[in-house]
Every structure is written in C-alpha cells, then in structure tokens.
Amino acid sequence: MTQATDTHPLPLDRPSTDIPATTATTGVSTALRKLYFLRFAFAAVWAALLFATADTLGTLTATLLVIYPLFDVACAVVDIRTARANGRPSRALHVNVALSAVTTAGLAAAVTSGIPAVLRVWGAWAITAGLVQLIVGAARRAMGGQWAMIASGGISTLAGTSFILQAGQDSASLTSLAGYAFLGGVFFLVSALRLGRARTKA
C-alpha cells in the first residue's frame, strides 16, 4: 500500500508512524463489517435457492454447490488483503483459501456421484473450515463482535460431522446444507452488527 510523501521534513516531536493503532483497528472493523454483511446476504439467497432445488441434484443445484466455496475463497482473499494492509496475521485465512479451493474441486467431482458424496465432501469442509474460523475469531476477539464467529466455527465442526453421518443414511438430503449456510450467514450478520456497535463506542 503506497503512501503519499511530504516534501517538508518531519518535526522532531512528530512520530514517524502514519496510522495510529486505533485508526488501523477502526479501518479493519469497517472492512470486516461490510464483508460480513455481504456474506449474510449471499448466504440467505444461496440457502433459499438450494432449499427450493434440494430434492434433485440437477444442473442448478450442482452449480450452487460449487459456487458456495468459490465465494468463500473470494471473501477470504478480501479478508487477507485487509489484514495485510493493517499489519495483522493472515496465516489462518490462507489455510481457509486452500481448504475452500480444494472443496470446490471436490464438490465438482462429487456432484457427479450423488448426494451422499456431496454430503461427505461438504462435511469434511465444514469441520476443517470451522476449526479455522475458531482460530481466526479467537485471534480477533479484542476487536469485538467475534464471539459469533467463534460460536459459528464450533457449530460448523459439529454440523460437518452430522453431514458425514447423514451421507450413510437412505434419507440423505441437501436441505440440511441450506439450513447450515443460512445459520452461518446469521452469525456473520450478528458479527457485523456487533462490530458496528463496537466502532460507535470507540
């Protein structure tokens, strides 16, 4: 990130750092808040579409399944750029990008094998991504609004396990994925609202 240069020398009593810690934190909070609102909106629309088409694994359903982890990759990339610009760690976010990218490829293959295969791939992703979300939320807890992300990560690991177990049943269905996505979106909404409240108090 480039910074404008000043032709006048800095006064001796002026600090050389350009952005105070509080300003940097506020910038991160604002960026995350917008990203969380976007993720909620996407999850709500995606869940509604999947719920309406979950009975059969047709072209539209298959497309929705592959798009979801791709969107997660895009959001993680935005999150990484925000973290880098403000000197915050982003290693866990890189792991999330890799997991979502692998899941995209896995789902692209699974949709040709049937609903049980999709549930197994999605379940494995939910477990690993949930663990990453727990780590990221815990690392950002000082910013406020992260308890929902931590809770979401914990629920995701449990939901992933249930998806894998459901794959072995005769009643395997994709409707549970729609509920999972919507609930995850609600957690993003709660975090966005709490970040906004924390920013106002600051």
C-alpha atoms as an extended CHARMM CRD file, in Angstrom:
* protein
*
       202  EXT
         1         1  MET       CA              0.0000000000        0.0000000000        0.0000000000  PROA      1               0.0000000000
         2         2  THR       CA              1.6760000000        3.1990000000       -1.1580000000  PROA      2               0.0000000000
         3         3  GLN       CA              1.7500000000        6.3230000000        0.9590000000  PROA      3               0.0000000000
         4         4  ALA       CA              1.9950000000        9.9400000000       -0.1450000000  PROA      4               0.0000000000
         5         5  THR       CA              5.3420000000       11.5850000000        0.5370000000  PROA      5               0.0000000000
         6         6  ASP       CA              5.7410000000       15.0120000000        2.1390000000  PROA      6               0.0000000000
         7         7  THR       CA              8.3460000000       17.4360000000        0.7880000000  PROA      7               0.0000000000
         8         8  HSD       CA              8.7530000000       19.0680000000        4.2270000000  PROA      8               0.0000000000
         9         9  PRO       CA             10.9000000000       17.3910000000        6.8900000000  PROA      9               0.0000000000
        10        10  LEU       CA              9.1290000000       15.8380000000        9.8540000000  PROA      10              0.0000000000
        11        11  PRO       CA              9.2760000000       17.8450000000       13.0960000000  PROA      11              0.0000000000
        12        12  LEU       CA             11.4300000000       16.2010000000       15.7310000000  PROA      12              0.0000000000
        13        13  ASP       CA              8.4610000000       15.6740000000       18.0470000000  PROA      13              0.0000000000
        14        14  ARG       CA              6.2560000000       14.1230000000       15.3330000000  PROA      14              0.0000000000
        15        15  PRO       CA              6.0990000000       10.3010000000       15.3100000000  PROA      15              0.0000000000
        16        16  SER       CA              7.1460000000        8.6310000000       12.0690000000  PROA      16              0.0000000000
        17        17  THR       CA              4.2600000000        6.1330000000       12.1220000000  PROA      17              0.0000000000
        18        18  ASP       CA              1.4600000000        7.1760000000        9.8050000000  PROA      18              0.0000000000
        19        19  ILE       CA             -1.5720000000        5.3420000000       11.2210000000  PROA      19              0.0000000000
        20        20  PRO       CA             -2.4030000000        5.1740000000       14.9220000000  PROA      20              0.0000000000
        21        21  ALA       CA             -3.3670000000        1.7470000000       16.2540000000  PROA      21              0.0000000000
        22        22  THR       CA             -6.9270000000        2.8870000000       16.9530000000  PROA      22              0.0000000000
        23        23  THR       CA             -7.3340000000        4.1660000000       13.3930000000  PROA      23              0.0000000000
        24        24  ALA       CA             -5.9970000000        0.9230000000       11.9460000000  PROA      24              0.0000000000
        25        25  THR       CA             -8.3420000000       -1.1200000000       14.1290000000  PROA      25              0.0000000000
        26        26  THR       CA            -11.2940000000        1.0080000000       13.0610000000  PROA      26              0.0000000000
        27        27  GLY       CA            -10.3630000000        0.5010000000        9.4100000000  PROA      27              0.0000000000
        28        28  VAL       CA            -10.2310000000       -3.2660000000        9.8550000000  PROA      28              0.0000000000
        29        29  SER       CA            -13.5590000000       -3.2680000000       11.6870000000  PROA      29              0.0000000000
        30        30  THR       CA            -15.2470000000       -1.2590000000        8.9260000000  PROA      30              0.0000000000
        31        31  ALA       CA            -13.9160000000       -3.5460000000        6.1960000000  PROA      31              0.0000000000
        32        32  LEU       CA            -14.9240000000       -6.6750000000        8.1060000000  PROA      32              0.0000000000
        33        33  ARG       CA            -18.3850000000       -5.2530000000        8.7910000000  PROA      33              0.0000000000
        34        34  LYS       CA            -19.0290000000       -4.7110000000        5.0790000000  PROA      34              0.0000000000
        35        35  LEU       CA            -17.6770000000       -8.1620000000        4.2720000000  PROA      35              0.0000000000
        36        36  TYR       CA            -19.8710000000       -9.7920000000        6.9310000000  PROA      36              0.0000000000
        37        37  PHE       CA            -22.9970000000       -8.0550000000        5.6110000000  PROA      37              0.0000000000
        38        38  LEU       CA            -22.1530000000       -9.2860000000        2.1150000000  PROA      38              0.0000000000
        39        39  ARG       CA            -21.6470000000      -12.8230000000        3.3610000000  PROA      39              0.0000000000
        40        40  PHE       CA            -25.0050000000      -12.7800000000        5.1350000000  PROA      40              0.0000000000
        41        41  ALA       CA            -26.8260000000      -11.5790000000        2.0150000000  PROA      41              0.0000000000
        42        42  PHE       CA            -25.1370000000      -14.1980000000       -0.1470000000  PROA      42              0.0000000000
        43        43  ALA       CA            -25.8390000000      -16.9980000000        2.3320000000  PROA      43              0.0000000000
        44        44  ALA       CA            -29.5120000000      -16.0550000000        2.6040000000  PROA      44              0.0000000000
        45        45  VAL       CA            -30.0740000000      -16.0220000000       -1.1570000000  PROA      45              0.0000000000
        46        46  TRP       CA            -27.9900000000      -19.1600000000       -1.6950000000  PROA      46              0.0000000000
        47        47  ALA       CA            -29.8250000000      -21.0830000000        1.0280000000  PROA      47              0.0000000000
        48        48  ALA       CA            -33.2230000000      -20.1380000000       -0.4030000000  PROA      48              0.0000000000
        49        49  LEU       CA            -32.2250000000      -21.2910000000       -3.8920000000  PROA      49              0.0000000000
        50        50  LEU       CA            -30.7280000000      -24.5530000000       -2.6450000000  PROA      50              0.0000000000
        51        51  PHE       CA            -33.7380000000      -25.3100000000       -0.4540000000  PROA      51              0.0000000000
        52        52  ALA       CA            -36.0100000000      -24.8890000000       -3.4790000000  PROA      52              0.0000000000
        53        53  THR       CA            -33.9260000000      -27.2800000000       -5.6110000000  PROA      53              0.0000000000
        54        54  ALA       CA            -32.5450000000      -29.6990000000       -2.9990000000  PROA      54              0.0000000000
        55        55  ASP       CA            -34.7890000000      -32.6350000000       -3.9570000000  PROA      55              0.0000000000
        56        56  THR       CA            -32.7840000000      -33.3920000000       -7.0840000000  PROA      56              0.0000000000
        57        57  LEU       CA            -29.1100000000      -32.9970000000       -7.8850000000  PROA      57              0.0000000000
        58        58  GLY       CA            -29.6530000000      -31.1730000000      -11.1720000000  PROA      58              0.0000000000
        59        59  THR       CA            -27.5920000000      -28.5900000000      -13.0010000000  PROA      59              0.0000000000
        60        60  LEU       CA            -28.7690000000      -25.6330000000      -10.9120000000  PROA      60              0.0000000000
        61        61  THR       CA            -28.1830000000      -27.4500000000       -7.6310000000  PROA      61              0.0000000000
        62        62  ALA       CA            -24.7440000000      -28.6110000000       -8.7290000000  PROA      62              0.0000000000
        63        63  THR       CA            -23.8460000000      -25.0610000000       -9.7550000000  PROA      63              0.0000000000
        64        64  LEU       CA            -24.9800000000      -23.6860000000       -6.3960000000  PROA      64              0.0000000000
        65        65  LEU       CA            -22.8940000000      -26.2640000000       -4.5520000000  PROA      65              0.0000000000
        66        66  VAL       CA            -19.7260000000      -25.3450000000       -6.4340000000  PROA      66              0.0000000000
        67        67  ILE       CA            -20.3220000000      -21.5870000000       -6.2250000000  PROA      67              0.0000000000
        68        68  TYR       CA            -20.5260000000      -21.5440000000       -2.4320000000  PROA      68              0.0000000000
        69        69  PRO       CA            -16.8850000000      -22.4780000000       -1.6780000000  PROA      69              0.0000000000
        70        70  LEU       CA            -15.7400000000      -20.2640000000       -4.5700000000  PROA      70              0.0000000000
        71        71  PHE       CA            -17.4520000000      -17.3170000000       -2.9100000000  PROA      71              0.0000000000
        72        72  ASP       CA            -15.7480000000      -18.2800000000        0.3290000000  PROA      72              0.0000000000
        73        73  VAL       CA            -12.3830000000      -18.1300000000       -1.4470000000  PROA      73              0.0000000000
        74        74  ALA       CA            -13.1490000000      -14.6370000000       -2.7480000000  PROA      74              0.0000000000
        75        75  CYS       CA            -14.1880000000      -13.4090000000        0.7050000000  PROA      75              0.0000000000
        76        76  ALA       CA            -11.0760000000      -14.8820000000        2.3060000000  PROA      76              0.0000000000
        77        77  VAL       CA             -8.8710000000      -13.1150000000       -0.2650000000  PROA      77              0.0000000000
        78        78  VAL       CA            -10.5260000000       -9.7880000000        0.5930000000  PROA      78              0.0000000000
        79        79  ASP       CA            -10.0530000000      -10.5470000000        4.2810000000  PROA      79              0.0000000000
        80        80  ILE       CA             -6.3600000000      -11.3240000000        3.7160000000  PROA      80              0.0000000000
        81        81  ARG       CA             -5.7860000000       -8.0290000000        1.9070000000  PROA      81              0.0000000000
        82        82  THR       CA             -7.4450000000       -6.1330000000        4.7360000000  PROA      82              0.0000000000
        83        83  ALA       CA             -5.3250000000       -7.9420000000        7.3160000000  PROA      83              0.0000000000
        84        84  ARG       CA             -2.0910000000       -7.2890000000        5.3930000000  PROA      84              0.0000000000
        85        85  ALA       CA             -2.8760000000       -3.5970000000        4.9410000000  PROA      85              0.0000000000
        86        86  ASN       CA             -3.1750000000       -3.2390000000        8.7070000000  PROA      86              0.0000000000
        87        87  GLY       CA             -0.2940000000       -5.4820000000        9.7390000000  PROA      87              0.0000000000
        88        88  ARG       CA             -2.4570000000       -8.2730000000       11.1280000000  PROA      88              0.0000000000
        89        89  PRO       CA             -1.7380000000      -12.0210000000       10.8520000000  PROA      89              0.0000000000
        90        90  SER       CA             -3.4160000000      -13.8300000000        7.9590000000  PROA      90              0.0000000000
        91        91  ARG       CA             -1.9320000000      -17.3420000000        8.0380000000  PROA      91              0.0000000000
        92        92  ALA       CA             -5.2250000000      -18.9610000000        9.0710000000  PROA      92              0.0000000000
        93        93  LEU       CA             -7.0060000000      -17.1150000000        6.2600000000  PROA      93              0.0000000000
        94        94  HSD       CA             -4.5530000000      -18.5720000000        3.7520000000  PROA      94              0.0000000000
        95        95  VAL       CA             -5.4130000000      -22.0100000000        5.0910000000  PROA      95              0.0000000000
        96        96  ASN       CA             -9.0830000000      -21.1770000000        4.5900000000  PROA      96              0.0000000000
        97        97  VAL       CA             -8.4490000000      -20.2370000000        0.9500000000  PROA      97              0.0000000000
        98        98  ALA       CA             -6.7000000000      -23.5460000000        0.3550000000  PROA      98              0.0000000000
        99        99  LEU       CA             -9.4750000000      -25.5370000000        2.0360000000  PROA      99              0.0000000000
       100       100  SER       CA            -12.2120000000      -23.7990000000        0.0600000000  PROA      100             0.0000000000
       101       101  ALA       CA            -10.3380000000      -24.2310000000       -3.2130000000  PROA      101             0.0000000000
       102       102  VAL       CA             -9.8820000000      -27.9490000000       -2.5710000000  PROA      102             0.0000000000
       103       103  THR       CA            -13.5540000000      -28.2070000000       -1.6030000000  PROA      103             0.0000000000
       104       104  THR       CA            -14.5970000000      -26.5560000000       -4.8620000000  PROA      104             0.0000000000
       105       105  ALA       CA            -12.7520000000      -29.2210000000       -6.8120000000  PROA      105             0.0000000000
       106       106  GLY       CA            -14.0940000000      -31.9440000000       -4.5420000000  PROA      106             0.0000000000
       107       107  LEU       CA            -17.6900000000      -30.8200000000       -4.9570000000  PROA      107             0.0000000000
       108       108  ALA       CA            -17.2890000000      -30.5370000000       -8.7230000000  PROA      108             0.0000000000
       109       109  ALA       CA            -16.4150000000      -34.2370000000       -8.6900000000  PROA      109             0.0000000000
       110       110  ALA       CA            -18.9340000000      -35.2190000000       -6.0140000000  PROA      110             0.0000000000
       111       111  VAL       CA            -21.9830000000      -33.8130000000       -7.8220000000  PROA      111             0.0000000000
       112       112  THR       CA            -21.4850000000      -36.4660000000      -10.4960000000  PROA      112             0.0000000000
       113       113  SER       CA            -21.6440000000      -39.2300000000       -7.8690000000  PROA      113             0.0000000000
       114       114  GLY       CA            -24.7710000000      -38.2570000000       -5.9550000000  PROA      114             0.0000000000
       115       115  ILE       CA            -25.9890000000      -36.6080000000       -2.7610000000  PROA      115             0.0000000000
       116       116  PRO       CA            -24.0670000000      -38.8620000000       -0.3020000000  PROA      116             0.0000000000
       117       117  ALA       CA            -20.7550000000      -37.9180000000       -1.9410000000  PROA      117             0.0000000000
       118       118  VAL       CA            -21.6720000000      -34.2330000000       -1.7560000000  PROA      118             0.0000000000
       119       119  LEU       CA            -22.5170000000      -34.5310000000        1.9390000000  PROA      119             0.0000000000
       120       120  ARG       CA            -19.1840000000      -36.1990000000        2.7000000000  PROA      120             0.0000000000
       121       121  VAL       CA            -17.1660000000      -33.5330000000        0.9210000000  PROA      121             0.0000000000
       122       122  TRP       CA            -19.2200000000      -30.7180000000        2.4480000000  PROA      122             0.0000000000
       123       123  GLY       CA            -18.9610000000      -32.3140000000        5.8770000000  PROA      123             0.0000000000
       124       124  ALA       CA            -15.1830000000      -32.5220000000        5.7050000000  PROA      124             0.0000000000
       125       125  TRP       CA            -15.0580000000      -28.8770000000        4.6300000000  PROA      125             0.0000000000
       126       126  ALA       CA            -17.4190000000      -27.7650000000        7.4060000000  PROA      126             0.0000000000
       127       127  ILE       CA            -15.2460000000      -29.4470000000       10.0260000000  PROA      127             0.0000000000
       128       128  THR       CA            -11.9150000000      -28.0370000000        8.8240000000  PROA      128             0.0000000000
       129       129  ALA       CA            -13.2790000000      -24.5810000000        7.9660000000  PROA      129             0.0000000000
       130       130  GLY       CA            -14.9920000000      -24.4360000000       11.3440000000  PROA      130             0.0000000000
       131       131  LEU       CA            -11.7050000000      -25.0640000000       13.1010000000  PROA      131             0.0000000000
       132       132  VAL       CA            -10.0570000000      -22.2780000000       11.0790000000  PROA      132             0.0000000000
       133       133  GLN       CA            -12.9390000000      -19.9270000000       11.9080000000  PROA      133             0.0000000000
       134       134  LEU       CA            -12.4770000000      -20.7010000000       15.5890000000  PROA      134             0.0000000000
       135       135  ILE       CA             -8.8030000000      -19.7610000000       15.3520000000  PROA      135             0.0000000000
       136       136  VAL       CA             -9.4390000000      -16.5360000000       13.4080000000  PROA      136             0.0000000000
       137       137  GLY       CA            -12.2710000000      -15.4630000000       15.7130000000  PROA      137             0.0000000000
       138       138  ALA       CA            -10.1810000000      -16.1130000000       18.8070000000  PROA      138             0.0000000000
       139       139  ALA       CA             -7.2790000000      -14.1090000000       17.3700000000  PROA      139             0.0000000000
       140       140  ARG       CA             -9.5900000000      -11.1510000000       16.6860000000  PROA      140             0.0000000000
       141       141  ARG       CA            -11.5960000000      -11.2670000000       19.9100000000  PROA      141             0.0000000000
       142       142  ALA       CA            -10.0680000000       -7.9900000000       21.1250000000  PROA      142             0.0000000000
       143       143  MET       CA            -11.7570000000       -6.1760000000       18.2070000000  PROA      143             0.0000000000
       144       144  GLY       CA            -15.2180000000       -7.1360000000       19.4520000000  PROA      144             0.0000000000
       145       145  GLY       CA            -18.0300000000       -8.8400000000       17.5690000000  PROA      145             0.0000000000
       146       146  GLN       CA            -16.1090000000      -12.1120000000       17.2660000000  PROA      146             0.0000000000
       147       147  TRP       CA            -17.9660000000      -14.3210000000       19.7300000000  PROA      147             0.0000000000
       148       148  ALA       CA            -20.4860000000      -15.1190000000       16.9970000000  PROA      148             0.0000000000
       149       149  MET       CA            -17.6540000000      -16.1810000000       14.6740000000  PROA      149             0.0000000000
       150       150  ILE       CA            -16.2260000000      -18.4070000000       17.3930000000  PROA      150             0.0000000000
       151       151  ALA       CA            -19.6410000000      -19.9690000000       18.0440000000  PROA      151             0.0000000000
       152       152  SER       CA            -20.1820000000      -20.3910000000       14.3040000000  PROA      152             0.0000000000
       153       153  GLY       CA            -16.8660000000      -22.2100000000       13.9900000000  PROA      153             0.0000000000
       154       154  GLY       CA            -17.7970000000      -24.5950000000       16.7750000000  PROA      154             0.0000000000
       155       155  ILE       CA            -21.2190000000      -25.2980000000       15.2920000000  PROA      155             0.0000000000
       156       156  SER       CA            -19.6580000000      -25.8190000000       11.8710000000  PROA      156             0.0000000000
       157       157  THR       CA            -17.4510000000      -28.6260000000       13.1480000000  PROA      157             0.0000000000
       158       158  LEU       CA            -20.4570000000      -30.3580000000       14.6920000000  PROA      158             0.0000000000
       159       159  ALA       CA            -22.5900000000      -29.8380000000       11.5860000000  PROA      159             0.0000000000
       160       160  GLY       CA            -19.8360000000      -31.2390000000        9.3820000000  PROA      160             0.0000000000
       161       161  THR       CA            -19.7910000000      -34.4110000000       11.4330000000  PROA      161             0.0000000000
       162       162  SER       CA            -23.5770000000      -34.7500000000       11.1020000000  PROA      162             0.0000000000
       163       163  PHE       CA            -23.3510000000      -34.3180000000        7.2990000000  PROA      163             0.0000000000
       164       164  ILE       CA            -20.8680000000      -37.1790000000        7.0410000000  PROA      164             0.0000000000
       165       165  LEU       CA            -23.0880000000      -39.3940000000        9.1960000000  PROA      165             0.0000000000
       166       166  GLN       CA            -26.1710000000      -38.4250000000        7.1820000000  PROA      166             0.0000000000
       167       167  ALA       CA            -24.4220000000      -39.4620000000        3.9660000000  PROA      167             0.0000000000
       168       168  GLY       CA            -24.6730000000      -43.0730000000        5.0620000000  PROA      168             0.0000000000
       169       169  GLN       CA            -28.4440000000      -42.9430000000        5.5230000000  PROA      169             0.0000000000
       170       170  ASP       CA            -31.1660000000      -43.6680000000        2.9790000000  PROA      170             0.0000000000
       171       171  SER       CA            -32.7990000000      -40.3000000000        3.6970000000  PROA      171             0.0000000000
       172       172  ALA       CA            -29.7200000000      -38.2700000000        2.7120000000  PROA      172             0.0000000000
       173       173  SER       CA            -30.8080000000      -34.7950000000        1.5890000000  PROA      173             0.0000000000
       174       174  LEU       CA            -29.2580000000      -31.4610000000        0.6750000000  PROA      174             0.0000000000
       175       175  THR       CA            -31.8030000000      -29.4080000000        2.6150000000  PROA      175             0.0000000000
       176       176  SER       CA            -29.5690000000      -29.5710000000        5.6910000000  PROA      176             0.0000000000
       177       177  LEU       CA            -26.8730000000      -27.7150000000        3.7360000000  PROA      177             0.0000000000
       178       178  ALA       CA            -29.3070000000      -24.8620000000        3.0930000000  PROA      178             0.0000000000
       179       179  GLY       CA            -30.0030000000      -24.5570000000        6.8130000000  PROA      179             0.0000000000
       180       180  TYR       CA            -26.3010000000      -24.7260000000        7.5930000000  PROA      180             0.0000000000
       181       181  ALA       CA            -25.4900000000      -21.9290000000        5.1380000000  PROA      181             0.0000000000
       182       182  PHE       CA            -28.2930000000      -19.6830000000        6.3910000000  PROA      182             0.0000000000
       183       183  LEU       CA            -27.3050000000      -20.1520000000       10.0320000000  PROA      183             0.0000000000
       184       184  GLY       CA            -23.7260000000      -19.3020000000        9.1250000000  PROA      184             0.0000000000
       185       185  GLY       CA            -24.9920000000      -16.1600000000        7.4080000000  PROA      185             0.0000000000
       186       186  VAL       CA            -26.8960000000      -15.1650000000       10.5380000000  PROA      186             0.0000000000
       187       187  PHE       CA            -23.6940000000      -15.4180000000       12.5650000000  PROA      187             0.0000000000
       188       188  PHE       CA            -21.9790000000      -13.1080000000       10.0600000000  PROA      188             0.0000000000
       189       189  LEU       CA            -24.8790000000      -10.6580000000       10.4080000000  PROA      189             0.0000000000
       190       190  VAL       CA            -24.6170000000      -10.6970000000       14.2000000000  PROA      190             0.0000000000
       191       191  SER       CA            -20.8720000000      -10.0890000000       13.9980000000  PROA      191             0.0000000000
       192       192  ALA       CA            -21.3840000000       -7.1900000000       11.5770000000  PROA      192             0.0000000000
       193       193  LEU       CA            -23.8970000000       -5.5660000000       13.9060000000  PROA      193             0.0000000000
       194       194  ARG       CA            -21.6700000000       -6.0210000000       16.9380000000  PROA      194             0.0000000000
       195       195  LEU       CA            -18.6620000000       -4.6220000000       15.0740000000  PROA      195             0.0000000000
       196       196  GLY       CA            -20.7260000000       -1.5530000000       14.2310000000  PROA      196             0.0000000000
       197       197  ARG       CA            -21.6680000000       -1.1390000000       17.8790000000  PROA      197             0.0000000000
       198       198  ALA       CA            -18.0530000000       -1.5300000000       18.9790000000  PROA      198             0.0000000000
       199       199  ARG       CA            -16.9370000000        1.0670000000       16.4170000000  PROA      199             0.0000000000
       200       200  THR       CA            -19.5510000000        3.5540000000       17.6840000000  PROA      200             0.0000000000
       201       201  LYS       CA            -18.3800000000        3.1360000000       21.2930000000  PROA      201             0.0000000000
       202       202  ALA       CA            -14.7790000000        3.6360000000       20.2040000000  PROA      202             0.0000000000
